[in-house]
């Protein structure tokens, strides 16, 4: 097997650093395969996942046993994706320690062995202390366990080794800026000044990357500077047009969010429709159509949200050639229908959708290998408890929560393992007329505000009911000024504003 590292990631000796950045080794029997892999990794780092996967697949057409390409390739078909990962696992003894450790880290993530993830990542940095990549892997492992101080230090170490580390600066900025997924610092620790500084570094390092302008724009949108954000989103669109990047779909989508929160619903919907029309695959079209649903919720148009979901259901069979993926898509549609019906006070339809969501979700559970079984059961009882709470079936909700608790594993599920249990318990106590007990339940959570916006609305109501008005208003103010679109914002943002005004 050939061990080669391309010049694009060769030893870097920066005038700003006295340490040579030693890239982690890459093993393949083909230099051309490594070229494709390196290009894929570069694109994946900046969010261009579809183009990245095309390069990974090109590498695998040349070298089917290429461990890192099999480990990182992203394809829409979950069956094929598992096959690629199986090849990486079966060949991990044939490559370098770095590659073997990366595969074992992925396996530990898959099996939710959080301590093992950190242990393996530490081993990677011990074996490769002068690699910025190894410290980024460790930083991600720490952040996944909400170990922010350690995680940030690891990203800083990566930048110390390589002052042009894109992933290092991304690791830092993602803790301060809403980027739609990464775990963030508690809101009181977020710093707009630092976020801008890190984002400017990303622009310096990759000025032709669309995603750097998205990150910078998100900072402005977070501060309700919609005009300035719109200029930056337009820059993102312009860069996509220049490069032919498929991130134009994302650019149109998030530009639409910005327009939505600034009050221009019609223009926002035009952006959503254009983004959907140019999406690379039917699956991608399906995924982003949910944002139209949430935009309708934000506009208090629940029936149009349901019409959109019904339209998605009609063409769900066309979203993928993978039966498993289609089943998963239908499960998610019914989850959303359940959520919308419940908040539109349509009890019978909400419970019908709950049953359909459970039915489709169970079809994809790998019972033979005992994978996803615990997660499926935990979610089944959690969602049932939630919907019963919303419709006043409090004893039923409590019973379902007890069942949910049987499937919670604090060690495997991490610091937020109990969040859903405490949050729904808080909702039940509040609705039963015991706000003090509700506050206690809500405050037992390991809070991450963006992930908890929906439940935090009820936390605000409980705080207000016990006379902690200033704290309640702070919660409502945060929600009513949260300018990022999801189902949670669609449902409670306007209600939070009303609570703040009352």
VENRA-V738429 format. One record per residue. N is the residue number from 1. RES is the residue in one letter. SS is DSSP state (~ for helix, > for strand, _ for the rest). Layout:
N;RES;SS, N;RES;SS
//
This chain:
1;X;_, 2;X;>, 3;X;>, 4;X;_, 5;X;_, 6;X;_, 7;X;~, 8;X;~, 9;X;~, 10;X;_, 11;X;_, 12;X;>, 13;X;_, 14;X;_, 15;X;_, 16;X;_, 17;X;_, 18;X;_, 19;X;_, 20;X;_, 21;X;>, 22;X;_, 23;X;_, 24;X;_, 25;X;_, 26;X;_, 27;X;>, 28;X;>, 29;X;_, 30;X;_, 31;X;~, 32;X;~, 33;X;~, 34;X;~, 35;X;~, 36;X;~, 37;X;~, 38;X;~, 39;X;~, 40;X;~, 41;X;~, 42;X;~, 43;X;~, 44;X;~, 45;X;~, 46;X;_, 47;X;_, 48;X;_, 49;X;~, 50;X;~, 51;X;~, 52;X;~, 53;X;~, 54;X;~, 55;X;~, 56;X;~, 57;X;~, 58;X;~, 59;X;~, 60;X;~, 61;X;~, 62;X;~, 63;X;_, 64;X;_, 65;X;_, 66;X;_, 67;X;~, 68;X;~, 69;X;~, 70;X;~, 71;X;~, 72;X;~, 73;X;_, 74;X;_, 75;X;_, 76;X;_, 77;X;_, 78;X;~, 79;X;~, 80;X;~, 81;X;~, 82;X;~, 83;X;~, 84;X;~, 85;X;~, 86;X;~, 87;X;~, 88;X;~, 89;X;~, 90;X;~, 91;X;_, 92;X;~, 93;X;~, 94;X;~, 95;X;_, 96;X;_, 97;X;~, 98;X;~, 99;X;~, 100;X;~, 101;X;~, 102;X;~, 103;X;~, 104;X;~, 105;X;~, 106;X;~, 107;X;~, 108;X;~, 109;X;~, 110;X;~, 111;X;_, 112;X;_, 113;X;_, 114;X;~, 115;X;~, 116;X;~, 117;X;~, 118;X;~, 119;X;~, 120;X;~, 121;X;~, 122;X;~, 123;X;~, 124;X;~, 125;X;~, 126;X;~, 127;X;~, 128;X;_, 129;X;_, 130;X;_, 131;X;_, 132;X;~, 133;X;~, 134;X;~, 135;X;~, 136;X;~, 137;X;~, 138;X;~, 139;X;~, 140;X;~, 141;X;~, 142;X;~, 143;X;~, 144;X;~, 145;X;_, 146;X;_, 147;X;_, 148;X;~, 149;X;~, 150;X;~, 151;X;~, 152;X;~, 153;X;~, 154;X;~, 155;X;~, 156;X;~, 157;X;~, 158;X;~, 159;X;~, 160;X;~, 161;X;~, 162;X;_, 163;X;_, 164;X;_, 165;X;_, 166;X;~, 167;X;~, 168;X;~, 169;X;~, 170;X;~, 171;X;~, 172;X;~, 173;X;~, 174;X;_, 175;X;_, 176;X;_, 177;X;_, 178;X;_, 179;X;_, 180;X;_, 181;X;_, 182;X;_, 183;X;_, 184;X;_, 185;X;_, 186;X;_, 187;X;~, 188;X;~, 189;X;~, 190;X;_, 191;X;_, 192;X;~, 193;X;~, 194;X;~, 195;X;~, 196;X;~, 197;X;~, 198;X;~, 199;X;~, 200;X;~, 201;X;~, 202;X;~, 203;X;~, 204;X;~, 205;X;~, 206;X;_, 207;X;_, 208;X;_, 209;X;_, 210;X;~, 211;X;~, 212;X;~, 213;X;~, 214;X;~, 215;X;~, 216;X;~, 217;X;~, 218;X;~, 219;X;~, 220;X;~, 221;X;~, 222;X;~, 223;X;_, 224;X;_, 225;X;_, 226;X;~, 227;X;~, 228;X;~, 229;X;~, 230;X;~, 231;X;~, 232;X;~, 233;X;~, 234;X;~, 235;X;~, 236;X;~, 237;X;~, 238;X;~, 239;X;~, 240;X;~, 241;X;~, 242;X;~, 243;X;~, 244;X;_, 245;X;_, 246;X;_, 247;X;_, 248;X;~, 249;X;~, 250;X;~, 251;X;~, 252;X;~, 253;X;~, 254;X;~, 255;X;~, 256;X;~, 257;X;~, 258;X;~, 259;X;~, 260;X;~, 261;X;~, 262;X;_, 263;X;_, 264;X;_, 265;X;~, 266;X;~, 267;X;~, 268;X;~, 269;X;~, 270;X;~, 271;X;~, 272;X;~, 273;X;~, 274;X;~, 275;X;~, 276;X;~, 277;X;~, 278;X;_, 279;X;_, 280;X;_, 281;X;_, 282;X;~, 283;X;~, 284;X;~, 285;X;~, 286;X;~, 287;X;~, 288;X;~, 289;X;~, 290;X;~, 291;X;~, 292;X;~, 293;X;~, 294;X;~, 295;X;~, 296;X;~, 297;X;~, 298;X;~, 299;X;_, 300;X;_, 301;X;_, 302;X;~, 303;X;~, 304;X;~, 305;X;~, 306;X;~, 307;X;~, 308;X;~, 309;X;~, 310;X;~, 311;X;~, 312;X;~, 313;X;~, 314;X;~, 315;X;_, 316;X;~, 317;X;~, 318;X;~, 319;X;_, 320;X;_, 321;X;_, 322;X;_, 323;X;~, 324;X;~, 325;X;~, 326;X;~, 327;X;~, 328;X;~, 329;X;~, 330;X;~, 331;X;~, 332;X;~, 333;X;~, 334;X;~, 335;X;~, 336;X;~, 337;X;~, 338;X;~, 339;X;~, 340;X;~, 341;X;~, 342;X;~, 343;X;~, 344;X;_, 345;X;_, 346;X;_, 347;X;~, 348;X;~, 349;X;~, 350;X;~, 351;X;~, 352;X;~, 353;X;~, 354;X;~, 355;X;~, 356;X;~, 357;X;~, 358;X;~, 359;X;~, 360;X;~, 361;X;~, 362;X;~, 363;X;~, 364;X;_, 365;X;_, 366;X;>, 367;X;_, 368;X;_, 369;X;_, 370;X;_, 371;X;>, 372;X;_, 373;X;~, 374;X;~, 375;X;~, 376;X;~, 377;X;~, 378;X;~, 379;X;~, 380;X;~, 381;X;~, 382;X;~, 383;X;~, 384;X;~, 385;X;~, 386;X;~, 387;X;~, 388;X;~, 389;X;~, 390;X;~, 391;X;_, 392;X;_, 393;X;_, 394;X;~, 395;X;~, 396;X;~, 397;X;~, 398;X;~, 399;X;~, 400;X;~, 401;X;~, 402;X;~, 403;X;~, 404;X;~, 405;X;~, 406;X;_, 407;X;_, 408;X;_, 409;X;_, 410;X;~, 411;X;~, 412;X;~, 413;X;~, 414;X;_, 415;X;_, 416;X;_, 417;X;_, 418;X;_, 419;X;~, 420;X;~, 421;X;~, 422;X;~, 423;X;~, 424;X;~, 425;X;~, 426;X;~, 427;X;~, 428;X;~, 429;X;~, 430;X;~, 431;X;~, 432;X;_, 433;X;_, 434;X;_, 435;X;~, 436;X;~, 437;X;~, 438;X;~, 439;X;~, 440;X;~, 441;X;~, 442;X;~, 443;X;~, 444;X;_, 445;X;_, 446;X;_, 447;X;_, 448;X;_, 449;X;_, 450;X;_, 451;X;_, 452;X;_, 453;X;~, 454;X;~, 455;X;~, 456;X;~, 457;X;~, 458;X;~, 459;X;~, 460;X;~, 461;X;~, 462;X;~, 463;X;~, 464;X;~, 465;X;~, 466;X;_, 467;X;_, 468;X;_, 469;X;~, 470;X;~, 471;X;~, 472;X;~, 473;X;~, 474;X;~, 475;X;~, 476;X;~, 477;X;~, 478;X;~, 479;X;~, 480;X;~, 481;X;_, 482;X;_, 483;X;_, 484;X;_, 485;X;_, 486;X;_, 487;X;~, 488;X;~, 489;X;~, 490;X;~, 491;X;~, 492;X;~, 493;X;~, 494;X;~, 495;X;~, 496;X;~, 497;X;~, 498;X;~, 499;X;~, 500;X;~, 501;X;~, 502;X;_
//
